[in-house]
Amino acid sequence: MGEKTDVWQGTLALMVLRTLESMGPQHGYGLARRIEQTSGDLLQLNYGTLYPALLKLEQEGFIRSNWGVSDNNRRAKYYELTKAGQRQVKKATAILARFLTPAQEA
Amino acid sequence: MRKLRALWMRLCGLIAAGQANGDIDAELASHIDMHTEDGIRAGLSPEEARRQALIRLGGMEQTRQAYRERRGLPWLESLLRDLGYGLRRLGKHRGATAMAILSIGLGIGANATIFSMVSRFVLRPAPMGDPTTLLAIQTTHQGDRCCNEFPYPVYADLRDQAQSFSGVAAYNELIPASIGGSGEPERVWGQAVTSNFFSVAQLPMVLGRGFVEGEENAPEIVLGAALWRRRFNADPAIAGKTITLSGHAYTVIGVVSPAFHGAEQVLYTQFWVPLGNAPTLAPNLPKESDRGQHWLQVLARLKPGVTREQAAAELKTLASRFAQSNPATDKGNGFFFEQAGSLPPSVSGDTMLFLAALSAVALLVLAIAGANVANILFAQAAARQRDMAVRLALGATRARLQRQMLTESLLLGLGGGVLGVLLSLWATSALSGIRLPVPVPLDVSIGVGWRVLLYSFALSLVSGVLLGLAPAWAAARPLLANALKGEDALARPGRRFALRNLLVVAQIAMSVVLLCITGLFLRSLQSASTIDIGFRTDNMLMMSVDPSVHGYSPARTANFMIRLQERAAALPGVVSAVATDVAPLSGYGRSDGFRIPGSPDAPSSWVNTTLFMVTPGYFDTLGIPRIAGSDFGSETADGPRVGIVNQAFVEQVLGGRNPIGVQVSGAGVLYQIVGVVGNVKARTLGENTHPVLYRSLKQTVSSDPSSMGYTLLVRTGGSPASIEPAVRRQIYALDRSMAIYNEQTMDEHIRAAYFLPHLAASLFGAFGFIGLVLAAVGLFGVMSYSVSRRTREIGIRMALGAKPGTVERLVLRQGMILTLIAVALGWPAAWMLSKMASSFLYGIQPHDALTFAVVPLFLAAIALVACWIPARRAASVDPMQALRAE
């Protein structure tokens, strides 16, 4: 069970980083909706699990957060990538690409 | 790095918990609001939209919980909570906590004390540079494992030919001398070393330097730090100054580090002089050219990269080469080495055995203490099962509860460890104060060092964990339904407190073993105190001098002792005074093989005989019965040698024939026997009575001087201590610079000889007493608990007509059955183990009938008392009260 959770959390973290990279600063709800859309039915995201994952990324220094105001004038906490976070996305994407490419060819 | 950073942030999160809680609440609230808005926009009613949003989030409280766990360090938080809770609980049950900590403390204290001996005598490397490559080499003969010293030529050959070593040094381990400086002259002990000794041993110096090549015969001296402080007030400019040693001038060239007092860690030597110069201080040392006299210790430093196996192989080759070139002296000889600073091989066997026995017994004490505490904890766990059941019912995991129980028992273990270390600090300082009955200076002080602390810490942890197992098991066990109803949830049908009974049986069985061993040592002490030593010890003063270290020739020494004896005998209050070389029961003595001339010269016809030099009146002064013949007194210094023998000599050497006038020979000297006296214990209390030959001091000093000095024995009319100043004045009247040592009464001297039986009896006595008390308390606890659990059953029995006497017997029987099982298990174990102790027992067999008969009875009596109190309580149960309580 632990292993499965780890994989899940690692995947979630990577999706958060990639989403933030492509879309810029986002609040938690926005991130959750976006990840749900991109992963389709593959990931049945319980929105709540996103927040510990965000906290972990913040503790590790890959993202930072600030309170801001949303499109419809609501106070929300916005997350954005740090420099370290940008490096981490590139690294992770490269590794992922290397592993996935042969599989796609086959 | 990232992990570390995250850990740090989480630690911070732990502290700033309150503020962040508000943060996540606001964030989640904003999340739900946005989601609800989206839902309303999609056409849902506001209530339904909010409900959907909450469902998709996965619950507000759950999310908050997951977030909290990620923010702080949940395990650390729960550990801190466990610790806090544990401490509060232990504080609330003060009696039980104190009992538990005291039990474990006694157990760990016993172990730490014994381990401090192991650490001191077995584990501690010598305080010399890189001890692992420094070897102490000895010679062996005819394949014996051990060991003899080196003759100088063998050392020189080894030094010049061995390729495995970067340096080989030799030294004579004990040279007496008298030293000047501040205060009265003092007799001190030192070593004579080759000039490379300090570089081979790589000794750190406080100041100055050690000897270097070319100083083989120099009148130079290196001082020990303690001597330098005591006699020279730690003079920082002492290097280069001249001091007087036994009347000779020596230049101080250095002071060695305080930790070093000889390569053998038990000897306490305080100065070092070059080996070539040693004959100045000790004229009767063997000659450096003599290949037959073994008198040197050898230290060798392995070359870098050379293994001990390679060194051993080379030594073997060298031994056979030496045997070929010097067949007369070296044939059959070999070499043996071990790391320098190990216990001397001659004593290491017995010491190891003694320490192993003590360690085993100390562990036994700890195990008994542990069983006791486990019982207390188990009883507490049983009392807490309702609490546990409630927490389980509310969703606590069993692992969580077990962790908490373990935290509590670890706290107890560590508390016991702290107490144990404190106890062992006290015990080691008390043990260090014991004086060993040997004439040479020893350092056998023990202390609590880092090894002992580490060992105690490990023991505390292990006992903490082991102790927690039973309660942890119990915590996870309760049958919820029973526990919540307030019934006993640990009791399964058909089993009644099986684990507790098991613990108490184990505890009593171990006590049987412990008490049997204790009993043996107490009996041994008792039998040692009834040993007939063969002479009177009351009203006798002894005092030693060593004129040879003051430059006296043997003839002058004899003259000095005889004049001193005459002067002392003439003092008022003195009944008689005699001089001898060694007082009996000093732990050592001169000996030679003796036989009747003319008997066949087979090795078996030489009987090992202890030799004493005495002056006339010796036997009457010591109260040794004179059985036949005459005393000394009529012989002349250079006349034919005469001797007086004891009865054992008559039986073993002369085969019981009339000894008067018979000539015997030992070490090439003929003695005519002029008298027979009673047997005495010559060297140690434990020895079998063996042959002794007394020689005339007047005739012997010149040809065979004592290297250990001479002792004046004074029999007094009144208290011996009051005569002491007068005797001292007589010595100083003859020579103002004479150093006096070993001043004591004969009773004090004999007490020192009882050292081993006393030490063993007091150590084992203490352990046995602790074990007995713990076992009795344990049995009492189990029986009390059992009675309190069965109150209702007993009430019903009594309501149905059982008499108080019947109930009392019921409880007593239960306790006594446990005791009987335990004795049946422990007794044979003790029987087998007692063999281990046999070499330390005086005058009794390891299977001493009295001990093995009395211990079980004694223990049964104690057990009876421990059960009787709960039994009385059971008998006084009021049936009405007991039944109403439900």
Contacts between the chains, C-beta under 8 A, distances in Angstrom:
chain1	res1	chain2	res2	distance
A	27	B	30	7.3
A	27	B	31	7.9
A	27	B	34	7.7
A	28	B	27	6.2
A	28	B	31	5.4
A	29	B	30	7.5
A	29	B	31	4.7
A	29	B	34	4.5
A	29	B	35	6.0
A	32	B	31	7.8
A	46	B	56	7.3
A	46	B	57	7.3
A	46	B	58	3.9
A	47	B	31	7.1
A	47	B	35	7.7
A	47	B	56	5.2
A	47	B	57	4.7
A	47	B	58	6.6
A	48	B	57	4.6
A	48	B	58	3.7
A	48	B	59	6.7
A	48	B	62	6.3
A	48	B	63	3.4
A	48	B	66	6.8
A	49	B	58	6.7
A	49	B	63	7.9
A	49	B	66	6.9
A	51	B	24	7.0
A	51	B	27	7.2
A	51	B	28	7.3
A	51	B	63	5.9
A	51	B	66	7.3
A	51	B	67	5.1
A	52	B	66	4.8
A	52	B	67	5.3
A	52	B	69	7.4
A	52	B	70	4.0
A	55	B	67	6.2
A	55	B	70	4.9
A	55	B	71	6.1
A	56	B	6	7.0
A	56	B	70	5.8
A	58	B	9	7.9
A	59	B	5	7.1
A	59	B	6	4.1
A	59	B	9	4.1
A	59	B	10	6.4
A	59	B	13	8.0
A	59	B	70	7.9
A	60	B	2	4.7
A	60	B	3	7.9
A	60	B	5	6.4
A	60	B	6	4.9
A	61	B	2	6.7
A	61	B	5	5.7
A	70	B	30	8.0
A	70	B	34	6.9
A	72	B	37	7.0
A	74	B	30	6.1
A	74	B	33	6.3
A	74	B	34	6.2
A	75	B	26	7.4
A	75	B	30	5.9
A	76	B	27	7.7
A	76	B	30	4.8
A	76	B	34	7.1
A	77	B	23	7.9
A	77	B	26	7.8
A	77	B	27	4.8
A	77	B	30	7.2
